[in-house]
Amino acid sequence: MRPETLKLLIDILDATSEIREFTHGYDLTQYRKDSKCRAAVERKFEIIGEACTRIRDNDPNTFEKIDYGHQIIGLRNRVIHGYDNVDDAILWDVVSSKLHPFVTQVTTLANEA
């Protein structure tokens, strides 16, 4: 693993940790009503997606070990380029059901570094 990859993995873990803090105790309805929370979560997904993009481009062997890597990059692109068409339910699904396995995988990769 390249040295800069570890920094990117840590950036991903920091961003996911903040997403969990922002959304703790929320459900989809509360998430939809809280524009600051939505903005913060979207920003963190931008960071996560950009970090995944850099890992993909600079350390493809590590990137291939991230199961949701391509989907996270796609999500980042949707949030940035389709900002006016972001589906809160999709983001909430990622937060509530897909973030934990992603974090587990990224944590394992970071610990291997």
C-alpha positions in Angstrom: 0.0 0.0 0.0 1.3 3.4 -0.9 2.0 5.8 2.0 -0.6 8.4 0.9 -3.2 5.7 0.7 -3.2 5.4 4.5 -3.9 9.1 4.9 -6.8 8.8 2.5 -8.2 5.8 4.4 -8.0 7.8 7.6 -9.8 10.8 5.9 -12.5 8.3 4.9 -12.8 7.0 8.5 -12.9 10.5 9.9 -15.7 11.5 7.5 -17.7 8.4 8.2 -17.3 9.0 12.0 -18.7 12.5 11.6 -21.6 11.3 9.5 -22.5 8.9 12.3 -22.2 11.8 14.8 -24.4 14.1 12.7 -27.1 11.5 12.2 -27.1 9.8 15.6 -30.7 9.3 16.8 -32.2 10.4 13.5 -34.5 8.6 11.2 -35.3 9.5 7.6 -38.0 12.0 8.5 -35.7 13.9 11.0 -32.9 13.8 8.4 -35.1 15.3 5.8 -36.1 18.1 8.1 -32.6 19.1 9.2 -31.0 21.0 6.3 -27.7 21.5 8.2 -27.4 17.8 8.8 -28.1 17.0 5.2 -25.6 19.6 4.0 -23.0 18.2 6.4 -23.6 14.6 5.4 -23.4 15.5 1.7 -20.1 17.3 2.3 -18.7 14.2 4.1 -19.8 12.0 1.2 -18.0 14.4 -1.2 -14.8 13.9 0.9 -15.2 10.1 1.0 -15.8 9.9 -2.7 -12.8 12.1 -3.5 -10.6 10.0 -1.3 -11.8 6.9 -3.0 -11.1 8.5 -6.4 -7.6 9.3 -5.4 -7.1 5.7 -4.1 -8.5 4.3 -7.3 -6.1 6.5 -9.4 -3.0 6.1 -7.3 -3.3 2.7 -5.6 -5.6 0.5 -7.7 -4.7 -2.7 -5.9 -6.0 -1.2 -2.6 -9.0 0.3 -4.3 -10.1 -3.1 -5.6 -10.4 -4.2 -2.0 -13.0 -1.6 -1.3 -16.3 -3.3 -2.2 -18.4 -0.1 -2.4 -15.6 2.0 -3.9 -17.2 2.6 -7.3 -20.6 3.3 -5.8 -19.2 5.8 -3.3 -17.5 7.6 -6.2 -20.7 7.6 -8.1 -22.5 9.0 -5.1 -20.0 11.8 -4.7 -20.4 12.7 -8.3 -24.2 12.8 -7.9 -24.0 15.0 -4.8 -21.6 17.4 -6.5 -22.9 17.5 -10.1 -26.5 16.7 -9.5 -26.8 18.7 -6.3 -30.4 19.7 -7.2 -31.4 16.1 -7.7 -30.1 14.4 -4.6 -32.5 11.8 -3.2 -32.4 12.0 0.6 -33.8 8.5 0.9 -30.9 7.1 -1.1 -28.4 9.0 1.1 -30.2 7.9 4.2 -30.1 4.2 3.0 -26.3 4.5 2.6 -26.0 6.0 6.1 -28.3 3.6 7.8 -27.5 0.3 6.1 -24.3 0.5 4.0 -22.0 2.7 6.0 -21.1 0.2 8.7 -19.8 -2.6 6.4 -17.9 0.1 4.4 -16.3 1.4 7.6 -15.4 -2.1 8.7 -13.6 -2.8 5.4 -11.8 0.6 5.3 -10.7 0.1 9.0 -9.3 -3.3 8.1 -7.3 -1.8 5.2 -6.0 1.0 7.3 -4.9 -1.5 10.0 -3.0 -3.5 7.4 -1.0 -0.5 6.4 
